[in-house]
Every structure is written in structure tokens, then in C-alpha cells.
Amino acid sequence: MTRRTRLLTSIAMLTAAISAPAIANDAPQSGETMPNAAADAVKSTPLIPRDALYGNPTRSTGLVSPDGKWISWLAPHEGVMNVFIAPAGDPTAARRMTNATQRPIPQYFWAPKSDSILYVQDKAGDENYLLYQVNLASGEERNLTPFEDTRLQIVGASNTIKDQVLIGLNNRDARLHDVHLLNLDTGELKLVLQNEGYLGFLADDSLTLRWAMAANAAGGMDMFEITDGTIAETPRESTTLDDALSTSTAGYTTDGKTLYWLDSRDRNTAALIAEDTTTGEKRIIAEDPRADIGGTMQNPVTGEVEAYSVNYLTNRWTALDPQIGASLEWLDARLEGDFGVQSRTEDDSKWVVWNDPLTSPTKVYLYDRPAGTLTEFYTSRPELVGAPLQPMHALEIPARDGLTLVSYLTLPPGSDPDGDGVPDQATPMVLLVHGGPWARDSYGFNRAHQWLANRGYAVLSVNFRGSTGLGKNFINAGNLEWAGKMHDDLIDAVNWAVERGVAQKDKVAIMGGSYGGYATLVGLTYTPETFACGVDIVGPSNLETLLATIPPYWEPQVKQFHDRMGNPGTPEGLQLLKDRSPLHRIDAIVRPLLIGQGANDPRVKQSESDQIAQAMQAADIPVTYVVFPDEGHGFARPENNIAFNAITENFLATCLGGRAEPVGGTLPASTAQIVTGAEFVAGLTPAANN
């Protein structure tokens, strides 16, 4: 991965759909309903404390500076994740570089000159991310984008121009990001292009804008070449809705002679393609019939792709460069489980490598390639060393119409002695639904899976149709199928688990965040007898009002939402949105529901949770509703995450019969506000009154 790519992807990661926040607990509740042998196996297994899974990690996000002189990481200071650095030759000489006191720093990266740390931060979850810089020599911190109600984009970074980056700012018009050249030495901002309606831009290594992207009438994107600062009147490249989520540019080489694409046009799965920018000739570098080409490793100096990944059941890297291939093979021989490269020096002599052993906490290493040495940097959560973490099983589950659903299953401790992925006796199960919905679940250590399995539940995550990474046909099979075939896939997976002897039919819960929260509400309203209970985290209840309140910077691409969900501007589309909205079916709810919501959520407004909770109260249908006034789309502060997880696991223990640690003092330590329904969760009423 190049420095330019690191900077570009750092901000993109902040907009990724959330997964369901998970939960944790301590003492078994009475009245457990799982089979005796399974319950006894779980009881005999040590409980993993909530804090061990959902408190701050000891360290995370380790990086090496481009010049190789420094290492850096995130670690808690007074309970809040901040950036620390140390000389690469003396990791013990650490010093803190940032001063976050409320919210954890969500993402940071090195400036190209290795003379400062850059990071982004929003306010109370509003996702208006601003860019900050801390000088290594002086320790001086400054806000490089000091504007109100503004969201930053990184448009371009360079391997050769190290004192400047291109950024997008929507401080003029909240819908559109104007492109500015930011001088990292002086802080000067210079307007490069005023945006008159484009979704985004692509620059080359010289920080020259080369492409402008705009939504088109076909539900895809038009790409217009930019020459001498002038945007062409007609597009050179276009996609339709079919390829909109699986085709994109993947950056230029440093010399500008090659433009890489991840492109699904004329095929199902996205291929890695190299375009000769002089002749326009394109050649396929790699493709896989099962899944899209997902990630690339690019040379830190030349920008040439040296390896690529394909993530089907598991993620696999293939090297194109022999030396990179030799290094990956060397690491593979020494590391158990999965691993990847998260940072590289400019001379490519040192890598920061993460290692997920799957049943023990993630470790991060410093790899000196010329010396052939691998030195432990840190263990992310040392308190999990020796904890009873459970293996994850990668599965292919058939849907009723023949589609294959890539899924992941974790079983309770002691329930599967022979390790074949089927417990000796069926157990209670939690169906954990990912957000997006245009995202996916993947193989590897998963806090939610480990926490819920430790409490006595099988945990199943399903890549239902509409999920990304598995080809455009699979994505587009979800178009206009919210609460339709997308939900059928989840039901098919539950039925598979019951028929296979994994899950007890009457003890299956559904839980998720964002789209997963919507899926939870759909589960309790469209298939009300299937699930024993549901946990909805920041999920929309009314698709009509969801689309009416999207963030302004999403408006330029709203047509794609309409094409995939339903167009409120047409009678048929509006009726479809109404028909697929759980709010209009609340009288079908016959199972317990828990809702968690951030008050500052810019994607799924608090009104989405308010309206369904209020409607249920008006209809005398029990509901427990928790709001966090200092959170947005998910719960970033560990105190809040732990508090909601404490509520959730006691809620699940009541309806599924698993283990649960008492809520205890988690609520007073958080900002949780119990709007209604404390009486429906064991121990919540006294905790809320403390």
C-alpha cells in the first residue's frame, strides 16, 4: 500500500457501515433453557469480562513513519485513545502526541515528510470530521480545517510532493466538496476547483486533478477527464447501477503511466486492470470467479501493484512481485492464522504486520526485511491471552433460489468437541446481521462472536444478497429487496441452522446495527414468530423518512439509494418504501425488542428510533429504548458501548437463557438514558436509578 493510498483510504474507512456493537457478561442467570450438556459446558468455562472485549485495547493501529525513524500507535490516556510515538530503535521512549479527552481518535496517519502526525476527529458522533496536525519536534497541535459543520475528504496525496495534499471541504455547500490544496508546512489552503455537482475527484501523484465523478441517470457513475483544470463535457467512462458498487479507479502509478481499475464491467466479479494512460489499452492483471479483487499492496515509491487479495470464505493474498512474494511466504511460515501488512517504510525495508491467530488476541510485529527479523510490537488485548476464545467456521449456506450465502459461525465453548462446526446438541443462537447493507462480514477474530459464544450462544453472521465483495450479481440481487429476498436469505440461514442441529428453533435472537438494526425490526414485524427477541442498534424504522433525512453530502448519489431501495418520487416507489417499513407493522410484534440509538447520528436520525418506540408505547407493546446523547452512528466511547452491551446481554439472557453479568455500575459510568422499558430487562431498573 502506498502512502498516497493510505491517506486516501484513511478517510474512506470512516464512512464504512458499522457492524453491530457486541456485548459481554459475568454470572449465569437462573432459568437457562439450553440443553443440560451444553449449559454445563458453558458454565464450566470462565466468563470473559466485558471490559476485556469492549474496553480500550492496550494498543492499536501501529504504524511506522515513512522514513522508518519512528513507530506510532493508539493507546488510552485517561480512558481515551490517543496517539503515541517512539523512536524505532527505542520503543520504550514513548511520548503522547495528542490530547483527546472525550472521544477516541478514530483514525490517524503520518504526514509524508515524517515530521508530523495527522488525525481526524468529529464532535459527539456527528461525522463532521476535521483534520488536525501535531508537529513532532515542537508538539504543537493545530486544526488544519477550522470550519463549522464541515466534513473533510482526502482527494489526493503524493509520493513525491510531500508537503501538500489535496482535500475536499463542504463548508461552502454542505452537499458538495470543493477541492483545496493544503500546505502541511504552513497550513495554507488554496482553492483548486469549486465543485458544481460532482461526487468526487481523482488526482495523480503530481496532485493534478485527472477525473471528476458524477452520478448518472442509469444509477451509476460518469467519469469525466480533467485537462488543465477543465472538466470535459462528456464522460469517457461510465457505469450503470449494475457496476456502481463494484467498479472504481484504484489509483495511478507515481509516473502516471498506469491507471489501475477494480472493474466488474463485462464480468461478474471485479478484476484488477491496468490501463496504459498513453494508449488507453487495458489489461487484466487478476480476477477470481468467486469474489472481487479486494485489496492491493502498492510499492511505496513507484505505486505499482505488487500483490492483491481475494476475500471469499477467507482472505487470500497473491504476490505479483517475487520479492514481495518471498516476504509474504516468510511471514506465513512464522505466523499462525491470518496476517497482513498495515504499514511500510518508503524504502520498503520495514513493515508493520498484524497477526490474527483467531483464538487468541491480535498481535502486531515489526518486520525488518533485510535482517529477516520479526519483533513483537504489541498484543492488542493482553487480557485475552489464555481466554476461552472459540474458533470461527466459514460456511456456504444455500438460499431458497440457489444463491450461495457466505456465512460465519461461532459455537459456545464445549458444545462441539469434535470441531466439525455442529454442536452435539442444538443451542440458543444469535443471528448477527451486518450493517450497510452494502458491506460484508469476513472471517477472523470478531468481538461480538466471542462475547456471545462465551455467554452460551451460537453466533451466525450471513452475507445476504446485497452484500459487497462477492460479485455484482450478488449485490444487484438485493435491489428493491429490503424486507424481501434480503430477509428471506436470513430466514433461510436460520432454518439451515435449525435443520442442521446448530440452533434451537424457539431460541433464536436477531441483532444488528444500522441495516442490521433495520433487519432486526423486519424480523420482529414481517416474521414475528421466527425470533425469540431482537436488538436494534441505530436501525431505520421508516424507509421513507430515512431517505428524507440523509446527510446532505449523500444527496448527489441519492438516485442509487432510490434504485436500490425504492423511489419516493414515484407512486410505486413510495408504496414500496411504505410496505417495507417496520414502523407500519408494529402491531405484528409479539417478541421483546431492545433499541439503542445515538442522539447525533447523521445517517439514521434519532427520529427513526423515536417513532417506532413511541408507536409501540402508544399501542402498549413492550419495548426497551436507550439513547446516548454524545454518540452518533454506533457507540464510539467504550463506557457507552459497555453499558449498552451490559443491557443487551441481560436482555438476551431473559429471552434465550444464556449467561449474563449484572448491569452493575455500567450505566452511571456512561451517558445512557433509559427512555422507556427498564422494567423489561433484569437488573436494569435499579441500575438506571443509581
C-alpha positions in Angstrom: 0.0 0.0 0.0 1.4 3.4 -0.9 1.5 6.5 1.3 -1.0 8.1 -1.1 -3.3 5.1 -0.8 -3.0 5.1 3.0 -4.1 8.8 3.2 -7.0 8.2 0.8 -8.3 5.1 2.5 -7.9 6.5 6.0 -10.9 8.9 5.5 -12.8 6.4 3.4 -12.7 3.9 6.3 -14.6 6.4 8.5 -17.7 6.1 6.3 -17.8 2.4 6.3 -21.0 0.9 7.6 -20.9 -0.2 11.2 -21.3 -3.7 12.4 -23.5 -4.5 15.4 -21.7 -3.4 18.6 -21.3 -6.5 20.7 -21.9 -7.3 24.4 -20.4 -9.1 27.4 -21.2 -10.6 31.0 -20.2 -12.4 34.2 -22.6 -14.5 36.3 -25.0 -17.1 34.9 -28.7 -16.3 35.2 -31.2 -18.8 36.5 -33.7 -20.4 34.2 -31.2 -21.3 31.5 -33.0 -23.2 28.7 -30.2 -24.6 26.6 -29.8 -28.4 26.8 -28.2 -29.6 30.0 -24.9 -30.8 28.5 -24.4 -27.6 26.5 -25.3 -25.5 29.5 -22.9 -27.4 31.7 -20.1 -27.0 29.2 -20.7 -23.2 29.1 -21.0 -23.0 32.9 -17.6 -24.6 33.4 -16.0 -22.1 31.0 -14.6 -18.9 32.5 -16.6 -15.8 31.7 -14.7 -13.3 29.6 -15.2 -9.9 31.3 -17.0 -7.2 29.3 -14.1 -4.8 29.7 -11.7 -7.4 28.2 -13.6 -7.3 24.9 -15.1 -3.8 24.8 -12.8 -1.7 26.9 -10.0 0.2 25.3 -7.3 -2.0 23.8 -3.8 -1.7 25.3 -2.6 -0.5 21.9 -3.9 -0.4 18.3 -3.2 0.9 14.8 0.5 0.6 14.9 2.4 2.4 12.1 5.9 3.1 11.1 6.9 6.5 9.7 7.7 6.7 6.0 11.4 7.4 6.8 11.5 4.5 9.2 12.7 6.5 12.2 9.5 6.4 14.3 6.8 3.9 15.3 3.4 5.1 16.4 0.2 3.6 17.9 -3.1 4.4 19.6 -3.3 3.8 23.3 -5.6 5.0 26.2 -4.7 8.2 28.1 -7.1 8.8 31.0 -9.5 6.4 29.3 -9.4 7.9 25.8 -7.5 6.6 22.8 -4.6 9.0 21.8 -1.6 8.8 19.5 1.8 7.9 20.9 5.2 7.7 19.2 8.6 6.3 20.0 11.9 6.1 18.1 12.0 2.9 16.1 15.2 2.0 17.8 13.9 2.6 21.3 10.2 1.7 21.6 10.4 2.3 25.4 10.9 6.0 24.9 7.3 6.7 24.1 5.6 10.1 24.3 2.0 11.1 23.8 1.3 13.3 20.8 -2.5 14.1 21.1 -4.8 15.4 23.7 -8.2 13.8 23.1 -10.3 13.9 26.3 -13.8 12.8 25.2 -14.0 10.7 22.1 -11.3 8.3 20.9 -9.3 9.4 17.9 -10.8 7.3 15.1 -8.0 7.5 12.6 -4.5 8.9 12.3 -1.6 8.7 9.8 1.8 10.0 9.2 2.5 13.1 7.2 4.5 12.3 4.1 7.6 14.0 5.4 7.5 12.0 8.7 7.6 15.3 10.6 4.1 15.3 11.9 1.1 13.2 12.8 -2.3 13.9 11.1 -5.6 12.8 12.6 -9.3 13.3 12.1 -12.0 13.9 14.7 -15.7 14.8 14.8 -17.9 16.1 17.6 -20.1 13.7 19.6 -20.6 11.4 16.6 -21.8 14.0 14.1 -19.3 12.7 11.4 -18.2 16.2 10.6 -14.5 15.1 10.5 -11.9 17.8 10.6 -8.1 17.4 10.0 -5.6 18.0 12.8 -1.8 18.1 12.8 0.7 17.6 15.6 4.3 18.6 14.9 6.8 16.0 16.2 9.6 18.5 17.1 7.5 21.1 18.9 4.4 19.1 19.9 2.3 22.0 18.6 -1.2 20.9 17.6 -3.4 22.8 15.1 -6.7 22.4 13.3 -5.9 22.4 9.6 -9.6 22.8 8.6 -11.1 25.1 11.2 -14.6 25.3 9.9 -18.1 24.6 11.5 -20.4 21.9 10.1 -17.8 20.7 7.7 -16.8 17.2 6.7 -13.3 16.6 5.3 -12.4 14.4 2.3 -8.8 13.5 1.2 -8.8 13.9 -2.5 -5.1 13.2 -3.3 -1.7 12.6 -1.7 1.6 12.2 -3.3 4.8 10.0 -3.1 6.9 12.9 -4.4 5.2 16.1 -3.2 5.5 15.6 0.5 4.4 19.0 1.9 1.0 19.2 0.3 -2.2 17.2 -0.1 -5.5 17.8 -1.9 -8.6 17.9 0.3 -12.3 18.4 -0.2 -14.3 20.6 2.1 -18.1 21.1 2.1 -18.1 24.4 4.1 -19.5 26.4 1.1 -22.2 23.9 0.3 -22.9 21.0 2.6 -23.8 18.8 -0.4 -20.6 19.3 -2.3 -16.8 19.2 -1.5 -14.7 21.9 -3.1 -11.1 20.8 -3.8 -8.3 22.7 -2.0 -4.5 22.3 -1.9 -3.4 22.2 1.7 0.2 23.0 2.6 1.1 20.9 5.5 4.0 23.2 6.5 2.2 26.5 6.5 -1.4 25.4 6.8 -2.3 27.5 3.8 -5.5 26.4 1.9 -5.7 27.2 -1.8 -8.9 26.6 -3.8 -8.2 24.4 -6.8 -11.7 23.6 -8.0 -15.2 24.7 -7.0 -17.5 21.7 -7.1 -20.6 22.3 -9.2 -22.2 18.9 -8.7 -19.6 16.1 -8.7 -19.4 13.2 -6.3 -15.7 13.1 -6.1 -12.3 13.6 -7.9 -9.2 11.6 -8.7 -5.7 13.1 -8.8 -2.3 11.7 -9.8 1.0 11.9 -8.0 1.6 15.4 -9.1 -1.6 16.4 -7.3 -3.1 17.3 -10.6 -6.9 16.5 -10.9 -7.4 14.0 -13.6 -11.0 12.8 -13.2 -14.4 14.1 -11.9 -17.1 11.6 -11.0 -20.9 12.3 -11.1 -24.0 10.2 -10.7 -25.9 9.5 -13.9 -29.4 8.6 -14.9 -28.6 4.9 -15.2 -27.9 4.7 -11.4 -24.2 4.5 -11.9 -21.4 7.0 -12.3 -20.0 9.0 -15.2 -16.2 9.8 -15.1 -15.1 13.0 -16.8 -11.5 13.6 -17.7 -9.9 16.8 -16.4 -7.4 18.6 -18.6 -5.6 21.7 -17.4 -8.2 22.2 -14.8 -11.1 22.0 -17.2 -13.7 19.2 -16.8 -14.7 17.5 -20.1 -18.3 18.0 -21.2 -18.9 14.3 -21.9 -17.8 11.3 -19.8 -15.0 9.0 -21.0 -16.0 6.1 -18.7 -19.4 5.2 -17.3 -21.1 2.6 -15.2 -24.7 1.7 -14.7 -26.4 0.6 -11.5 -25.2 -2.9 -12.1 -21.5 -2.0 -11.7 -21.8 1.1 -9.4 -20.6 -0.7 -6.3 -18.0 -2.9 -7.9 -16.2 -0.7 -10.3 -13.8 2.1 -9.4 -10.4 3.5 -10.1 -7.6 2.2 -7.8 -5.0 5.0 -8.4 -2.1 5.9 -10.6 1.5 4.8 -10.6 3.8 7.5 -9.5 4.9 8.2 -13.0 1.3 8.5 -14.2 1.8 5.9 -16.9 -0.6 3.4 -15.4 -4.1 3.8 -14.0 -5.4 0.8 -12.0 -9.0 -0.2 -12.0 -11.1 -2.6 -10.0 -13.7 -3.2 -12.7 -16.7 -5.5 -13.0 -17.9 -4.2 -16.3 -18.2 -7.1 -18.8 -17.8 -9.6 -16.0 -19.4 -10.5 -12.7 -16.6 -10.1 -10.2 -14.3 -7.1 -10.1 -11.0 -7.7 -11.8 -7.7 -5.8 -11.3 -7.0 -4.0 -14.5 -4.0 -1.8 -15.6 -4.6 0.9 -18.2 -1.8 2.4 -20.2 -2.6 6.1 -19.9 -0.8 6.9 -23.2 -2.5 4.3 -25.4 -5.7 3.7 -23.4 -5.0 -0.1 -23.6 -6.3 -2.1 -20.6 -5.0 -5.5 -19.5 -6.4 -7.8 -16.8 -3.8 -8.4 -14.1 -6.0 -10.7 -11.9 -9.6 -11.9 -11.4 -11.4 -14.6 -9.5 -14.8 -16.1 -10.4 -15.8 -16.3 -6.7 -15.2 -12.8 -5.4 -14.0 -9.4 -6.3 -10.3 -8.4 -6.2 -10.5 -6.7 -2.8 -7.2 -5.1 -1.8 -3.8 -4.3 -3.3 -0.3 -3.7 -2.0 1.4 -1.0 -4.0 5.1 -0.1 -4.0 5.7 2.9 -1.6 7.8 4.7 -4.3 6.6 3.6 -7.7 2.9 2.9 -6.8 3.0 -0.3 -8.8 0.7 -3.1 -7.6 2.8 -5.8 -6.1 0.1 -8.1 -4.6 -3.6 -8.4 -4.5 -6.2 -10.1 -2.3 -9.4 -12.0 -2.8 -11.9 -12.5 0.0 -14.3 -15.3 -0.5 -14.7 -17.6 2.6 -11.3 -16.2 3.8 -9.0 -13.5 2.6 -6.0 -14.6 0.5 -3.1 -12.6 -0.9 -1.3 -13.3 -4.2 2.0 -11.7 -4.9 2.9 -10.3 -8.3 6.4 -9.2 -7.3 8.8 -12.1 -6.5 10.4 -10.2 -3.5 7.1 -9.4 -2.0 6.0 -13.0 -2.5 9.1 -14.2 -0.7 8.4 -11.9 2.2 4.8 -13.0 2.5 5.9 -16.6 2.4 8.5 -16.0 5.1 5.8 -14.4 7.3 3.3 -17.2 6.6 5.8 -19.8 7.8 6.1 -18.0 11.2 2.7 -16.6 11.9 -0.3 -18.7 12.9 -3.7 -17.8 11.5 -4.2 -14.7 9.3 -1.9 -11.8 8.8 -1.5 -8.6 6.8 0.7 -5.6 6.2 -0.6 -2.3 7.7 2.3 0.0 7.2 5.5 0.2 5.2 8.5 2.5 5.1 9.4 4.4 2.0 12.4 2.2 1.3 10.2 -0.8 2.0 12.8 -2.2 4.4 10.4 -2.3 7.4 6.8 -3.4 7.7 4.3 -3.3 10.5 2.5 -6.7 10.3 -0.7 -7.6 12.1 -1.4 -11.3 13.0 -4.8 -12.7 13.9 -4.3 -16.1 15.4 -8.2 -16.4 15.5 -8.4 -17.9 19.0 -6.0 -15.6 20.8 -5.8 -11.8 20.7 -4.3 -10.0 17.7 -0.6 -9.3 17.8 1.4 -6.7 15.8 5.0 -7.1 14.8 7.8 -5.1 13.3 9.3 -6.9 10.3 12.8 -6.0 9.2 13.0 -7.4 5.7 16.8 -7.1 5.1 17.6 -8.5 8.5 15.0 -11.2 8.4 13.7 -10.5 11.9 10.2 -10.3 13.3 9.9 -8.4 16.6 6.7 -8.2 18.7 5.4 -4.6 18.7 2.3 -5.2 21.0 -0.6 -7.5 21.8 -3.8 -5.6 21.3 -5.7 -7.1 24.2 -3.3 -8.9 26.5 -6.1 -9.6 29.0 -7.5 -12.1 26.4 -4.3 -14.2 26.4 -5.5 -17.6 27.7 -9.2 -16.6 27.5 -11.5 -19.3 26.1 -11.8 -17.9 22.6 -13.7 -20.1 20.1 -12.9 -20.9 16.5 -14.9 -19.4 13.7 -16.3 -21.7 10.9 -16.6 -20.3 7.3 -19.7 -21.7 5.6 -21.6 -21.8 2.4 -25.4 -21.8 3.1 -27.8 -22.3 0.2 -30.6 -19.8 -0.3 -34.0 -21.0 -1.5 -33.4 -19.7 -5.0 -30.0 -21.2 -5.4 -27.7 -18.3 -4.3 -24.8 -19.2 -2.0 -24.6 -17.2 1.2 -21.1 -16.9 2.5 -21.5 -17.1 6.3 -19.6 -17.4 9.6 -20.5 -19.5 12.7 -19.0 -19.5 16.2 -20.2 -22.0 18.7 -20.4 -21.9 22.5 -17.4 -23.4 24.4 -17.6 -27.2 24.9 -20.5 -27.6 22.6 -18.6 -29.1 19.6 -15.9 -31.5 21.0 -15.0 -32.9 17.6 -14.7 -29.4 15.9 -16.9 -30.2 12.9 -18.9 -27.0 13.2 -22.1 -28.7 14.6 -22.7 -28.8 18.4 -23.5 -32.1 20.0 -26.8 -30.6 21.0 -28.6 -27.6 19.4 -28.1 -24.4 21.4 -29.7 -20.9 21.6 -28.4 -18.7 18.7 -28.0 -15.1 17.9 -28.3 -14.1 14.2 -25.9 -11.1 13.9 -26.7 -9.0 10.9 -24.1 -6.7 9.4 -24.7 -3.0 8.5 -24.6 -1.3 5.2 -26.3 -3.2 3.7 -23.6 -2.7 1.1 -20.8 -4.2 3.2 -19.9 -7.7 4.2 -18.9 -10.0 7.1 -15.5 -11.6 7.0 -13.5 -14.4 8.6 -11.4 -13.6 11.7 -11.4 -12.5 15.3 -14.8 -10.9 16.0 -15.6 -9.4 19.4 -19.3 -9.9 19.1 -18.9 -13.6 18.1 -16.5 -14.2 21.0 -18.6 -12.4 23.6 -21.9 -14.0 22.6 -20.5 -17.5 22.2 -18.9 -17.1 25.7 -22.4 -16.4 27.0 -23.7 -19.6 25.7 -25.0 -18.8 22.2 -24.2 -20.0 18.7 -23.5 -16.9 16.6 -24.2 -16.8 12.9 -23.3 -13.9 10.5 -24.7 -14.1 7.0 -23.7 -12.3 3.8 -27.2 -11.9 2.5 -27.8 -10.7 -1.1 -26.8 -7.1 -1.5 -23.6 -7.7 0.4 -20.5 -6.5 -1.3 -17.3 -8.2 -2.4 -18.9 -11.3 -3.9 -19.6 -10.0 -7.4 -22.1 -7.6 -8.9 -24.8 -10.2 -9.5 -24.9 -10.9 -5.8 -25.1 -7.2 -4.9 -27.8 -6.5 -7.5 -29.9 -9.4 -6.4 -30.7 -7.2 -3.4 -32.1 -4.3 -5.4 -35.6 -3.4 -4.2 -35.5 -6.4 -1.8 -35.2 -4.7 1.6 -37.6 -6.8 3.8 -38.0 -9.0 0.7 -35.4 -11.5 -0.6 -32.7 -10.0 1.6 -34.7 -11.0 4.6 -35.5 -14.4 3.0 -31.8 -15.1 3.0 -31.6 -14.5 6.8 -34.6 -16.8 7.3 -33.0 -19.5 5.1 -29.8 -19.3 7.2 -31.8 -19.6 10.4 -33.7 -22.6 9.0 -30.4 -24.2 7.9 -29.0 -23.8 11.4 -32.1 -25.4 13.0 -32.3 -28.2 10.5 -28.5 -28.9 10.9 -28.9 -29.1 14.7 -27.0 -25.9 15.4 -29.8 -23.8 16.8 -32.9 -24.4 18.9 -35.8 -23.3 16.8 -37.5 -21.4 19.6 -34.3 -19.8 20.9 -33.0 -17.6 18.1 -32.5 -13.9 18.5 -31.8 -11.3 15.8 -29.4 -8.4 16.4 -27.5 -5.8 14.3 -26.5 -2.3 13.8 -27.5 0.2 11.0 -29.0 -2.0 8.3 -28.7 -4.9 10.8 -30.9 -2.9 13.1 -33.4 -2.5 10.3 -33.2 -6.3 9.7 -33.9 -6.8 13.4 -37.1 -4.7 13.1 -38.1 -6.5 9.9 -37.5 -9.8 11.7 -39.9 -8.9 14.5 -42.6 -7.4 12.2 -42.5 -9.5 9.0 -41.7 -12.9 10.5 -42.9 -12.3 14.1 -42.8 -15.9 15.2 -39.3 -16.7 14.0 -37.2 -14.9 16.5 -37.4 -15.0 20.3 -36.3 -11.4 20.6 -34.4 -8.6 18.8 -31.7 -6.0 19.4 -31.9 -3.0 17.1 -28.8 -0.6 17.2 -29.2 2.6 15.2 -31.6 0.9 12.7 -34.1 2.8 10.5 -37.8 2.0 11.1 -39.3 4.0 8.3 -37.6 3.9 4.9 -39.5 7.0 3.6 -38.2 9.2 6.4 -34.8 7.6 6.3 -34.3 8.8 2.7 -35.8 12.2 3.5 -33.2 12.8 6.2 -29.9 11.5 4.7 -26.8 13.7 5.2 -26.5 16.5 2.7 -23.2 15.2 1.3 -25.1 12.0 0.3 -27.6 13.9 -1.9 -25.5 13.8 -5.1 -25.8 10.0 -5.1 -29.4 9.7 -3.8 -30.5 8.1 -7.1 -28.6 5.0 -6.3 -30.5 4.8 -3.0 -33.8 5.2 -4.9 -32.8 2.5 -7.4 -31.8 0.0 -4.7 -34.5 0.8 -2.1 -37.4 2.5 -3.7 -38.0 5.9 -5.3 -40.3 8.1 -3.1 -40.8 10.4 -6.1 -42.9 7.7 -7.9 -46.2 6.3 -6.6 -44.9 2.7 -6.9 -41.6 3.5 -5.2 -43.3 5.4 -2.4 -45.7 2.5 -1.8 -42.7 0.0 -1.8 -40.9 2.1 0.9 -44.1 2.1 3.0 -44.6 -1.6 2.5 -41.0 -2.4 3.6 -41.0 -0.1 6.7 -41.3 -1.9 10.0 -43.0 1.2 11.6 -46.2 0.4 9.7 -46.3 -3.2 11.0 -45.7 -2.7 14.8 -49.0 -4.5 15.8 -47.4 -7.7 14.4 -44.7 -7.6 17.1 -45.0 -10.3 19.7 -41.4 -10.7 20.9 -39.3 -8.4 23.1 -37.3 -5.6 21.5 -34.3 -3.6 22.7 -33.3 -0.4 20.8 -30.1 1.6 21.1 -29.6 5.0 19.5 -27.0 7.8 19.3 -28.6 11.2 19.5 -26.2 12.8 17.0 -26.5 10.1 14.3 -26.3 11.9 10.9 -27.2 8.7 8.9 -30.0 7.2 10.8 -31.6 10.1 12.8 -32.8 9.6 16.3 -36.3 10.1 15.0 -36.1 6.7 13.3 -35.8 5.0 16.8 -38.1 7.6 18.5 -41.0 6.9 16.1 -41.1 3.2 16.5 -40.5 3.3 20.3 -43.3 5.9 20.6 -45.7 3.9 18.4 -45.1 0.7 20.4 -45.7 2.6 23.7 -48.9 4.0 22.3 -50.0 0.5 21.4 -49.0 -0.9 24.8 -46.3 -3.1 23.2 -43.3 -3.5 25.5 -40.1 -2.0 24.3 -36.8 -1.0 25.9 -35.2 2.1 24.4 -31.8 3.5 25.3 -30.3 6.8 23.9 -26.8 8.1 24.2 -26.7 11.9 23.9 -23.0 12.0 23.0 -22.9 9.3 20.3 -23.7 9.1 16.6 -24.0 6.1 14.2 -22.8 3.5 16.8 -21.2 3.9 20.1 -17.5 5.0 20.0 -16.9 5.7 23.7 -16.0 2.4 25.5 -18.1 3.4 28.5 -21.2 3.7 26.3 -20.5 0.6 24.4 -20.0 -1.4 27.5 -23.2 0.0 29.1 -25.3 -0.9 26.1 -23.7 -4.3 25.9 -24.5 -4.9 29.6 -28.1 -4.1 28.9 -28.1 -6.3 25.9 -26.7 -9.4 27.5 -29.2 -9.2 30.3 -31.9 -8.7 27.7 -30.7 -11.8 25.8 -30.4 -13.9 29.0 -34.0 -13.2 29.7 -35.3 -14.4 26.3 -32.6 -17.0 25.4 -31.4 -18.3 28.8 -27.7 -17.7 28.4 -25.2 -16.2 30.9 -25.2 -12.5 31.9 -23.1 -10.4 34.1 -25.2 -8.0 36.2 -25.6 -4.5 34.7 -23.9 -3.2 37.8 -22.2 0.2 37.6 -22.0 0.4 33.8 -24.9 2.8 33.5 -23.6 5.5 35.8 -20.2 5.3 34.1 -21.9 6.0 30.7 -24.2 8.7 29.3 -27.0 6.1 28.7 -30.6 7.5 29.1 -33.3 4.8 29.5 -36.2 6.4 27.7 -38.6 3.5 28.4 -38.8 -0.1 29.3 -36.2 -0.5 32.1 -38.5 -2.9 33.7 -38.2 -5.4 30.9 -34.5 -6.1 31.4 -33.3 -7.9 34.6 -31.4 -5.6 36.9 -31.9 -2.5 34.7 -34.4 -0.6 36.8 -32.1 -0.4 39.9 -29.1 0.4 37.7 -31.0 3.2 36.0 -32.0 4.7 39.4 -28.4 4.8 40.7 
